[in-house]
């Protein structure tokens, strides 16, 4: 008779452990998708159309990132995102992978007093953080930059997913039968 209560306690312990393990797996945050590496293309020069940037306001000047993003768009840079950051910065900081040194220098040349910082991103996107002591844009900045080694790492833009449209075959009415009786 001693075995029954012990077996019941063991089964309850196993049930509790299974429930807590399942709950921890169910409530765990989903893993973030891994970044898509950039695409390396042959090019002798870097042009704004091949550079994807995100502009973040790290200062207290309202609308500064939007203004800088619009200026970069006017110069044909591919502006992927404009917003604020919790990271407080004073001057302009250009952030990207060290392997993209030429692209970082090209973006840096667009701003007065900008510095470069490196991280381990692989997606080819360059971040521009503008701060409270933003030095301004360089209106006469070059629109081409030499690409050492003859290659450029371009950020991959997400391809649009197919969606049904009014002209898609799935939504068109079926054709009327056109069979004619034969003689």
N, C-alpha and C positions, 0 to 999 in steps of 0.2 A: 503494500500500500504506500510505501514511502516513494516509490518510483513515479507514481502518477502526479503528485504535486511538483516534483522536480522536472518531469517532462513538460508539464504545463508552464512552469516558469521559464524553461529553456525555449519553448515555442513562443511564448509572449516576448521574450528578449529578442528572438530572431525576427518576429513580426515588427517590433519597435525599430530594430536596426534597419530592416528592409524599408520601412516607411520613411525613416529619416534619410536614408541614402537616396531613395527615390525623390523625396522632396528637394534635397540639395541639388540633384541633377535637373529636376524640372524647373527650379527657380534660379538656376545659374544663368548669367547673361550669355546671350548668343555671341559666338566668336565673331569678331569683325572680319570682313572679307580682306584677303591679302591684297596689297596694292598691285596694280597691273604695271609691270615694268615698261619702261619707255621703249620706243622703237628706234633703233639706230639706223640712220639713213646717210648715204653719201652726200656731202655738200661741202663746198669750199668756203661758203659764207653762211653766217647765221642772220636770218631776217626776222622781224617781229612776228610774221605770220606763223613761224615755226616755234614760237616760245609761248608756253602757257603759264600764266601767272595767276596767283590769288593775292588780293590786296586786303590787308587787315589794319585797322586803326588801333594802335596801341597807346594812343594819347588821349587827351581830353578835348580835342577839337572836333566838334560834331560834324559829320559828313565828310571828313577828310579822306577816308578810304574811298568813298564814292567819287569824289573829285579826282583823286589819283587814278582810280580805275577807269573813269571816263577819258582822262588824258591818255592813258595807255591804249585804250580801245581806238582812240583817234589816230594813234600812231601804228595801228594795225596789230598790236599784241593781242593774243588770245586770252582774254580775262575770264577765268573760270568761276571766280567767286569774289565777292566784295563783302566785307563785314567787319566786326569788331573782334578783338582778342583780349583775353584777360591778362596777357603778358604786357606789362607796362614798359614802353620803350621811349627814349628821348629823341633819337635821330632815326633816320631811315636805315633799315636792316634788310638785306637781301639774303634769303635762306634757301639752301639747296644742297645737293650732293656734290662733294668735292670733285667727282669725275666730270661734272658739268661746269668746270671752271670758266670756260669761255662764255657760256650762256650767262653765268652769274655775273661776270665782268660786264657783259653787254647790258644786262638789266641795271647793274650798278651805275653804269655810265649815264643812265637816263636821269639820275638824281644827284643833287649837290650833297656832299658830305655823307653819302651812303657807305655802309660797311657790309662785308660779307660774313655770314656765319654758315657753318656746315652741319648737316645732319646725315642720317643714313637712308633717306628716301630713295626709292628706285623708280618712281613714276614719272620723273622728268619735269614735274611741276615746280615752279619757283615761287616762293612766298615773298611778298614785299610788305614789311611791317613799317608803318609810318607812325611817328611819335609826336610828342608835344613840341619838340624843336625841329620840326620838319624843315629841311633846307630848301625845298622847292625842286621843281623839275628843271632839267636842262633842255631848253627849247631847241638848241642847236646840237643835241646829242645825235650820234651816228645812228643810221637806220640799217646799217650792215656791220657785221663783225666777223673777223677771220675765224674760221673753224679749224683749229689745229688738228692734224691727222686726217682731215677731209671727211669727218663724220659728225653728225649732229644727233643728239638723243631727243626725240620728240615725244611729248606726252600723248598717250593714247586717249582719244575721246571715246566715250561710250557710244556704241553703235545703236541707232534707234531700234526698238523692238517692233516687230511687225504687228500691225493692228488691223482689224477688219475695217474696211471703209465702205461707203455706199456703192462703190464700183467693184468691190471684190466679188468673185464668182459665188461665194457662199451666200451672199445676200441678194443676188439677182434672182428674179423669178425664173423658174424653169421655162425653157422654150416650148412653145406649143408644137405638138406633133404635126408634121407636114406630109404625112403619108397620103398618097393618092391611090384610089382604087385602080386596079389594072383590069383591062378589058374583058 
